[in-house]
Amino acid sequence: MQIKYVKTVVGWYNVYIIKTGEVINMNPEQFAALCPNVSRKSRLGCLEISVSKAEKLFVA
């Protein structure tokens, strides 16, 4: 599943499902666990995660 992320002014991350536009807000530690290969200096980007990871994040 494709997602995009944007780092906020306070250092948290808004993570969006590209297909639906659904968004969640994550603290830096949660984001690092989800996307360990993304640099902490990165401000925005897109990547693909497994559907199982996405379901854990975006299902209420």
Contacts in CASP RR format, 6 or more apart in sequence:
PFRMAT RR
TARGET T0000
AUTHOR 0000-0000-0000
METHOD contacts of the structure
MODEL  1
MQIKYVKTVVGWYNVYIIKTGEVINMNPEQFAALCPNVSRKSRLGCLEIS
VSKAEKLFVA
1 17 0 8 1.000
1 19 0 8 1.000
1 48 0 8 1.000
1 49 0 8 1.000
1 50 0 8 1.000
1 51 0 8 1.000
1 54 0 8 1.000
2 17 0 8 1.000
2 18 0 8 1.000
2 19 0 8 1.000
2 46 0 8 1.000
2 47 0 8 1.000
2 48 0 8 1.000
3 15 0 8 1.000
3 16 0 8 1.000
3 17 0 8 1.000
3 18 0 8 1.000
3 46 0 8 1.000
3 47 0 8 1.000
3 48 0 8 1.000
3 49 0 8 1.000
3 54 0 8 1.000
4 15 0 8 1.000
4 16 0 8 1.000
4 18 0 8 1.000
4 44 0 8 1.000
4 45 0 8 1.000
4 46 0 8 1.000
5 13 0 8 1.000
5 14 0 8 1.000
5 15 0 8 1.000
5 16 0 8 1.000
5 31 0 8 1.000
5 35 0 8 1.000
5 38 0 8 1.000
5 42 0 8 1.000
5 44 0 8 1.000
5 45 0 8 1.000
5 46 0 8 1.000
5 47 0 8 1.000
6 13 0 8 1.000
6 14 0 8 1.000
6 16 0 8 1.000
6 43 0 8 1.000
6 44 0 8 1.000
6 45 0 8 1.000
7 13 0 8 1.000
7 42 0 8 1.000
7 43 0 8 1.000
7 44 0 8 1.000
8 14 0 8 1.000
8 25 0 8 1.000
11 28 0 8 1.000
12 25 0 8 1.000
12 26 0 8 1.000
12 27 0 8 1.000
12 28 0 8 1.000
12 31 0 8 1.000
13 25 0 8 1.000
13 26 0 8 1.000
13 27 0 8 1.000
13 28 0 8 1.000
13 31 0 8 1.000
14 23 0 8 1.000
14 24 0 8 1.000
14 25 0 8 1.000
14 26 0 8 1.000
15 23 0 8 1.000
15 24 0 8 1.000
15 25 0 8 1.000
15 26 0 8 1.000
15 31 0 8 1.000
15 34 0 8 1.000
15 57 0 8 1.000
16 22 0 8 1.000
16 23 0 8 1.000
17 23 0 8 1.000
17 54 0 8 1.000
17 58 0 8 1.000
18 46 0 8 1.000
22 58 0 8 1.000
24 57 0 8 1.000
24 58 0 8 1.000
26 34 0 8 1.000
28 40 0 8 1.000
31 38 0 8 1.000
32 38 0 8 1.000
32 40 0 8 1.000
34 49 0 8 1.000
34 53 0 8 1.000
34 57 0 8 1.000
35 47 0 8 1.000
35 49 0 8 1.000
38 47 0 8 1.000
END
